[in-house]
Amino acid sequence: MSLMSMAEFALWAVLAFLFWRKRLSRRFPAMGLYLALRVTSTPVLLLMLYGQSHHWLNDYCFVTYFFSYWAVYIASAVLLFLICIEVFRSALSAFSGLMKFGIVIFRWAVLASVIVTFSSISFAHRGILIIPDIAFGLMRSVSILELCLLGFLCLSMNALRLSVRDIAFGISLGYGVMSTNDLVVALFINLHSSLTAPLQFVYESVILVALGTCVPYCALPEPARKPVVMPANSTIYRWNEIASALGHPGTQVALQQPATSFFLTDVERVVEKVLSRNLKGSESET
């Protein structure tokens, strides 16, 4: 397990190095922050865990490790929410109307997930022990959101003209596999189980496979996305136009009232006066 943990940290470091080297943090800033958090926090937490096992600083390492670990865990859940929004925005970048409308729905889904998380907490634990319950609830919500995002991309890749080699799909695939791993392990593993349980080795193996899937997406050159060309009668084009029109006020048109009979009568009188003057002028010349 120690060797697998070291291999996981090495893969996170390689992924972060490739990600920052290709300057993908400009496109996915939340992903860059998440990788920085994982790379910097993992050695510190492992050092605290090692100090706790050897009773350093009169067991103050346990309190420091507890608050540091769950602070990083909650921050990771928040950043994963933001990463899902970034991947969704990148996948629908060719459809500005659907992207803006979808981001609004996505944010409402995130808000609903947070409300469900806090409303489903049993509050059986008191004091600081409620922090793990809140953290697990948030991470469970973000795991479900990641799976929904991966399912959406898999079903709509042809319509969105999204390549399998696109970095947005690679990020969604990697985190979707890790989310499935978290949900499956949470169903079968005991809360107080040992780190050397057989299921823990399976869990760590799946994480290594997921990270090994994300590394080639950052290492290999990403294919350039071509402009999306589609017929005007296509369904997704109509949806994009409808989504673009939503939220925008329509053009205001000033309606002119129909002319009344009095106005027509005045015009006729003016015409008769002009004709009579012309007739008088012609008679005087003759």
C-alpha positions in Angstrom: 0.0 0.0 0.0 2.9 2.4 0.7 4.3 1.7 -2.8 0.9 2.2 -4.4 0.5 5.5 -2.5 3.9 6.7 -3.7 3.0 5.7 -7.3 -0.3 7.7 -7.0 1.6 10.8 -5.8 4.1 10.4 -8.6 1.3 10.2 -11.2 -0.4 13.3 -9.7 3.0 15.1 -9.9 3.5 14.0 -13.6 -0.1 15.0 -14.5 0.4 18.4 -12.8 3.7 19.0 -14.6 2.3 18.1 -18.0 -0.8 20.2 -17.3 1.1 23.3 -16.4 3.7 22.8 -19.1 1.0 22.9 -21.8 -0.5 25.9 -20.1 -3.9 24.2 -19.8 -4.5 26.1 -16.6 -5.6 29.0 -18.7 -8.4 26.9 -20.1 -9.1 24.9 -16.9 -8.1 27.2 -13.9 -10.0 25.1 -11.4 -8.2 21.9 -12.6 -4.8 23.7 -12.2 -5.7 24.6 -8.6 -6.9 21.1 -7.8 -3.6 19.6 -9.1 -1.6 22.1 -7.1 -3.6 21.2 -4.0 -3.0 17.5 -4.5 0.7 17.9 -5.1 1.3 20.2 -2.2 -1.0 18.7 0.4 -0.1 15.0 -0.1 3.5 15.1 1.3 2.4 17.3 4.2 -0.5 15.0 5.2 1.8 11.9 4.9 4.3 13.6 7.1 1.6 14.4 9.7 0.4 10.8 9.5 3.8 9.5 10.1 4.3 11.8 13.0 1.0 10.7 14.5 2.1 7.1 14.4 5.3 7.9 16.2 3.6 10.3 18.7 5.4 13.4 17.7 4.7 16.7 19.5 2.7 15.0 22.2 0.0 13.9 19.8 -0.7 17.3 18.4 -0.1 15.8 15.0 -3.5 14.1 15.3 -5.4 17.4 15.7 -3.4 19.0 13.0 -3.8 16.1 10.6 -7.5 15.9 11.3 -8.3 19.5 10.5 -5.8 19.6 7.6 -7.1 16.4 6.0 -10.8 17.4 6.1 -10.0 21.0 5.0 -8.2 19.6 1.9 -11.1 17.1 1.3 -13.8 19.8 1.3 -11.7 22.1 -0.8 -11.2 19.3 -3.3 -15.0 18.7 -3.5 -15.5 22.4 -4.2 -12.8 22.4 -6.9 -14.3 19.3 -8.5 -17.6 21.1 -8.8 -15.8 23.9 -10.6 -13.9 21.4 -12.8 -17.2 19.9 -13.9 -18.4 23.4 -15.0 -15.2 24.0 -16.9 -15.4 20.7 -18.7 -19.0 21.3 -19.6 -18.2 24.8 -20.9 -15.3 23.4 -23.0 -17.4 20.6 -24.5 -20.1 23.1 -25.6 -17.8 25.9 -26.7 -19.0 25.6 -30.3 -22.6 26.2 -29.2 -22.7 29.5 -27.4 -26.4 29.4 -26.8 -26.6 25.9 -25.4 -23.4 26.6 -23.3 -24.9 29.7 -21.6 -28.2 28.1 -21.0 -26.6 24.8 -19.8 -24.3 26.7 -17.4 -27.3 28.2 -15.7 -28.9 24.8 -15.3 -25.6 23.3 -14.2 -25.3 25.9 -11.4 -28.8 25.2 -10.2 -28.0 21.5 -10.1 -24.9 22.3 -8.0 -27.0 24.4 -5.6 -29.6 21.6 -5.4 -26.8 19.1 -4.7 -25.5 21.2 -1.8 -28.9 21.6 -0.3 -29.6 17.9 -0.5 -26.2 17.2 1.1 -26.8 19.4 4.1 -30.4 18.3 4.5 -29.5 14.6 4.4 -26.9 14.8 7.2 -28.2 12.8 10.2 -26.4 15.0 12.7 -25.7 11.8 14.8 -22.2 13.1 15.5 -21.6 16.2 17.5 -18.8 18.7 17.6 -16.0 18.4 15.2 -17.1 14.8 14.2 -19.8 16.3 12.0 -17.1 17.6 9.7 -16.5 14.2 8.1 -20.3 13.8 7.5 -20.4 17.1 5.6 -17.3 16.3 3.6 -18.6 12.8 2.6 -21.9 14.3 1.6 -20.3 16.9 -0.6 -18.0 14.4 -2.2 -20.9 12.0 -2.9 -22.8 14.8 -4.6 -19.8 15.8 -6.8 -19.2 12.1 -7.7 -22.8 11.8 -8.9 -22.4 15.0 -10.9 -19.2 13.8 -12.5 -20.9 10.5 -13.6 -23.8 12.5 -15.1 -21.3 14.7 -17.0 -19.4 11.7 -18.3 -22.7 10.1 -19.4 -23.8 13.3 -21.1 -20.5 13.6 -23.1 -20.6 9.9 -24.1 -24.2 10.3 -25.4 -23.7 13.6 -27.2 -20.2 13.3 -28.6 -21.4 13.0 -32.2 -23.9 15.9 -31.9 -21.3 18.1 -30.3 -18.5 17.1 -32.8 -16.4 16.2 -29.8 -13.3 14.0 -30.3 -12.4 11.2 -28.0 -8.9 12.7 -27.8 -10.2 16.0 -26.6 -8.8 17.0 -23.2 -12.2 17.8 -21.8 -13.4 14.2 -22.5 -10.1 12.9 -21.0 -10.6 14.8 -17.7 -14.2 13.7 -17.5 -13.3 10.1 -18.2 -10.6 10.0 -15.5 -12.6 11.7 -12.8 -15.7 9.6 -13.8 -13.7 6.4 -13.2 -12.5 7.7 -9.8 -16.0 8.7 -8.9 -17.4 5.3 -9.7 -14.6 3.8 -7.6 -15.5 6.0 -4.7 -19.2 5.2 -4.8 -18.6 1.4 -5.1 -16.1 1.3 -2.3 -18.4 3.4 -0.1 -21.1 0.7 -0.5 -19.0 -2.3 0.5 -16.2 -1.1 2.8 -16.6 -0.5 6.5 -15.9 2.9 7.9 -13.3 1.6 10.4 -11.6 -0.9 8.0 -7.9 -1.2 7.8 -5.8 0.5 5.1 -4.5 -3.0 4.2 -7.9 -4.5 3.5 -8.2 -6.3 0.1 -10.7 -3.8 -1.1 -8.3 -1.0 -0.4 -5.8 -2.5 -2.9 -8.6 -2.7 -5.5 -9.5 0.9 -4.8 -6.0 2.1 -5.1 -5.5 0.1 -8.3 -8.5 1.8 -10.0 -7.1 5.2 -9.0 -3.8 4.4 -10.6 -5.6 3.3 -13.8 -7.6 6.5 -13.9 -4.6 8.7 -13.4 -2.7 6.6 -16.0 -5.6 7.4 -18.4 -5.4 11.2 -17.8 -1.6 11.4 -18.3 -1.6 10.6 -22.0 -4.3 13.3 -22.6 -2.0 15.9 -21.2 1.2 14.5 -22.8 0.0 14.0 -26.4 -0.9 16.9 -28.6 -4.6 17.7 -28.6 -6.3 17.7 -32.0 -7.5 21.1 -33.1 -11.3 21.5 -32.9 -12.7 22.3 -36.4 -15.5 24.8 -36.8 -18.8 23.0 -36.5 -20.7 23.1 -39.8 -24.3 21.8 -39.8 -27.4 22.3 -41.8 -29.8 25.0 -40.8 -32.6 22.5 -40.3 -30.7 20.3 -37.8 -32.2 19.8 -34.4 -29.1 21.0 -32.4 -28.9 24.1 -34.4 -32.5 25.0 -33.6 -31.9 24.2 -29.9 -28.9 26.5 -30.0 -30.8 29.3 -31.6 -33.7 28.9 -29.1 -31.2 28.9 -26.1 -29.5 32.0 -27.5 -32.9 33.8 -27.7 -33.9 32.9 -24.1 -33.2 35.7 -21.7 -32.9 38.4 -24.3 -35.7 41.0 -24.7 -37.4 41.0 -28.1 -37.2 43.9 -30.5 -39.7 46.6 -29.6 -41.9 47.7 -32.5 -43.9 51.0 -32.4 -47.4 50.3 -33.7 -48.9 53.1 -35.7 -52.6 53.8 -35.2 -54.8 53.5 -38.4 -55.7 56.8 -40.0 -59.2 58.1 -39.2 -61.8 59.5 -41.6 -61.1 63.0 -40.3 -57.5 62.9 -41.4 -58.6 61.7 -44.9 -61.1 64.5 -45.1 -58.4 67.1 -44.3 -56.1 65.7 -47.0 -58.9 65.9 -49.6 -59.6 69.6 -48.7 -55.9 70.4 -49.1 -55.8 68.8 -52.5 -58.9 70.7 -53.6 -57.4 74.0 -52.6 -54.2 73.3 -54.5 -56.2 72.4 -57.7 -58.4 75.5 -57.4 -55.3 77.8 -57.2 -53.8 76.1 -60.2 -57.0 76.7 -62.2 -57.2 80.3 -61.2 -53.5 80.9 -62.2 -54.0 79.3 -65.6 -57.2 81.5 -66.3 -55.3 84.7 -65.4 -52.6 83.9 -67.9 -55.0 83.3 -70.7 
